[in-house]
């Protein structure tokens, strides 16, 4: 412990007195003050961290940004509340109009700065060399006035004849126009005829055939018709070809107007072409039908093959035939194909046969297509439909 002591009278103030003599005398070390001081100051053996005085950083003055003057606000003329027409703006109070505003005002009012030469150049750029071009309306009015004057002026006889000849078509032009009209009319008529033949005749024939089929079935059900002789054009049976999905009435005779053109199948029953009825014990039941147009019931009989069934339905019986042979092409005058025993059919003796005849090739009547069949069953209606008609 260090005791308090009075100040010394020497010129050295307290705390500034030299300790050299004290250290030299050994009393400093003997008293242990040196070790205590070193322990306190942390200089001995680095046991405690030494106290470091704060380092004062040098002063750096702040950087000042350069002064940017404010942009001068451009003067805008006051808005006219009554009109939006262009006009020269009034100068601002205490100032003058900028050159850009002055040029804008000059262009708006149509005035050109500069001398007479500058104004002349500007006028040429706007309206052409001679001070302006005519507008469309002015040009049209001038043309109308000129044409009106020309029309009002009287023409001489020579001029009138020339104009009349110029307006009159030449014989060649007249002939070409007439020929063109004839060709166009002919083409339209041919198109209408083809449409009538290929479409409208089928529509009418199908309607007539369906009506006749319904009439036959109703009469058979009510007992109005009895088996016997039939008049030409009168229906008496119904032909079924299941493979071709054909159901068509059979009428007496092969007249186009009375039978075939109405969509029905005709029975050869007149003169030298008379053939047997299905109910006959022997004979050839021959039928004719259109292949194209007017209902075209025999259009696809060329697709029949051996063994395909053909059924003839009458008032009291079903007659079932099976297809046996076909003659693809023959002459229309070859009437032997519908004889009792056709020579080219493959039949060797009398029997109960059926013959279907139609035109070939399609859409022509140059040749005939023949299909033959042989009866395999005669079935009363009381026993029901044959197997060929049962779905």
C-alpha positions, 0 to 999 in steps of 0.5 A: 500500500502506498501512503499519501505524502505531501508535495515536494517543494522542488520545481518538479510537480507531483507525479513528474518527479524522476524515479531514477534515484529511487530505482538506482537505490534498489528500493524500488525492486525491493519493495516489489513495486516493479512486479506489481506495476508489471502485473497491473500493466499486463507486461509480464509474460503476456498473462493479460491482454495489454491495454491499447490506446484508441487510434484516432482516424484522420478526418475526411471531409464529405464529397459534395455533388456538383450543383445542377441548375434546374431546367428552364420551364418552356412557356406554353401559350394559354389554351383557348376555351372557345376554339381549337384553331391554330393561332400565333401564341401571345408572348409571355408576360415579360418575355419573348417567344422561343424560336421553335414556337415562332416557327410552329406558329408560322407553319400553322398560319401558312406564312413563310419566313424569309423573303419573296424567294422563300415564299415562292419556293414554298408555294411551288412545293405546295401547289406546283410550279404555276401556283396550284393544281386543280382538285378532283371536283374541279377536274370533274366539273370541267370534264362534265362541262366539256362533254356537255358542250360536245353533246349539245353541238350538232353533228354532221351527217357523215359524223352521225353515220360514222358513230352509228356504224361504230355502235352497230355490231359486225356480222361476225360478232352477231354470229358468234353471240348467237352460236354461243347462246345456242351452245349454252342453251343446249348444254343446259338442256342436256344437263336437265335431261340427264338429271331427269333420266338418272334421278327423276325417273327413278323417283317416279318409278319407285313411287309407282312400284311401291304403290302397286306392291301395296295395292296387290298385298291389300287386295290379296288380304281382302280377297278382291283379286282371283287367279286367272287372266290379267290385262296388259299393265295389270300387276299379278305377282311380286318378285323377290331377289334377296341377294340384291334386296329387290322387291318389285311388282310383276305386271302383264306385258312388256310395254315401256309406257304401261309397265317398264317405265313405271318401275315394274317388271314385265311378263312376256305374254303377248304374241310370239313372245308369250311365255308360261306362268309360274303355276304351269306344270312346264314352261319358261316364266320370262321377265323383262326389266330396266337396268338403268333409269325408271326404277332400274330393278335389274341393274345388278342381276349380273352379280347373281351367282349359281345357287342364288334364290329368286322368289315369285310371290302370288296370291296363293303360293310362293315359287322359289327358283335357284339361279343356274346360268347366265348369258352376259351378251346377246342380240336383242333379236335372239328370242330363243333365250325365252323359249320353253327350253333355252338352247344356251341355258344348259337345260336339256329338257322341259321343266319349270324355268325362269328367265330374267332379261335386261339391257347391257352394257349399262346406260345403253340398249345395244345388247341383252343380258340373260339370267336363267333359273330353275324352280326348286320349291312351290310353297302355299301361302298357308305354310308361311314364307319360304326360307329365302324370305325369312330374315 
